[in-house]
Amino acid sequence: MKYLEEFQNPELARRLLDDIRATVTRPWALMEVCGGQTHTIIRHGIDQLLPDEVELIHGPGCPVCVTPLEVIDKALEIASRPEVLFCSFGDMLRVPGTDRDLFRVRAEGGDVRVVYSPLDALRLAQQNPGREVVFFGIGFETTAPPNAMTVYQAKKLGIRNFSMLVSHVRVPPAIEAIMRSPDCRVQGFLAAGHVCSVMGVGEYPELAERHRVPIVVTGFEPLDILEGVRRAVRQLECGAHTVENAYPRAVRPEGNPAAQAMLADVFEVTDRAWRGIGVIPDSGWRLSERYREFDAEQRFAVGGIQTREPAACRAGEVLQGLLKPHECEAFGTTCTPRTPLGATMVSSEGACAAYYLYRRLDLPQVRIAAPAGVEASSVV
Ligand code: SF4
């Protein structure tokens, strides 16, 4: 399959690994920003195939994981109301709030529906004029444009029984916050390619310069990840810190101007709390004044929410790259995908879910024979 199998070619992977091994002379720590990249890395054992000098640190780029507990609890409260038809992508349904999740709300009689597009929710609003239809709009720069377009359409078509619970986040302020942390070990970034396909690369040169870190825009297939690592290591070894686009088949330098215009019209930048991390200045979007009538938080006046994170969950440290999932004491014992304590265990892009799904269950590392065609490396 074009653009898929050709980016999983073992022979090309071996060549990229050889190049990285030939280049690296000392330890480097790189952060892959996106949870989709984390899943590719863990699924294909890329971190184990890399030379010991190259460490991959998993970043906060999982939209479900960083949605604040307060917003989850607001979603649960809104979805419980009898007049509400609450629409969400499927991966939000198992995300634990303070004392329940959306599945529980549905089991208790709430009308919670899984949709595949925000426009499906808008259609439900048209089909159910007597109901209040709410869409749970979360995510990074990738999901924000279609959500913005849906609110734009709702206004244009005069659909008043539609609203959106918005919790959008932006990547560049998160990179800034990570680099400013006193515990930061990150020396280079694999930026999220799909985010850059929307926003372009213009936000990154200043970050790379200010923090003297290479930022390589990277895709999501195994060869994409290896090429991103190869370019970042090359820069680090020669003391460079520039922005490179290693995902040109999807990313243009200017991004998608039409999507950016839609975002600028419907949303405005705001401070946003990230679950387990805290408030990051200018790291989110909310509906702009022109579209505020579609804000579900205002329409349903969900205030006074008291949240309570499970004390055992260390997802905040996982999301900042300070802890590997299987270093959490609850991992695989009291916290599993069936009994999640944190969102990182249930999201399809969560690091804890990746470690559980691909059986990275134990801390000790042993050296075993690698599959044919791939050079030996450290594997669990
Ligand atoms: S393993 Fe579970 S408890 Fe531990 S950080 Fe991950 S989600 Fe939280």
Boltz pocket constraint, residues with backbone or C-beta under 6 A from the ligand:
constraints:
  - pocket:
      binder: B
      contacts: [[A, 312], [A, 313], [A, 314], [A, 315], [A, 316], [A, 318], [A, 325], [A, 328], [A, 329], [A, 330], [A, 331], [A, 332], [A, 335], [A, 336], [A, 340], [A, 341], [A, 342], [A, 343], [A, 344], [A, 345], [A, 352]]
      max_distance: 6.0
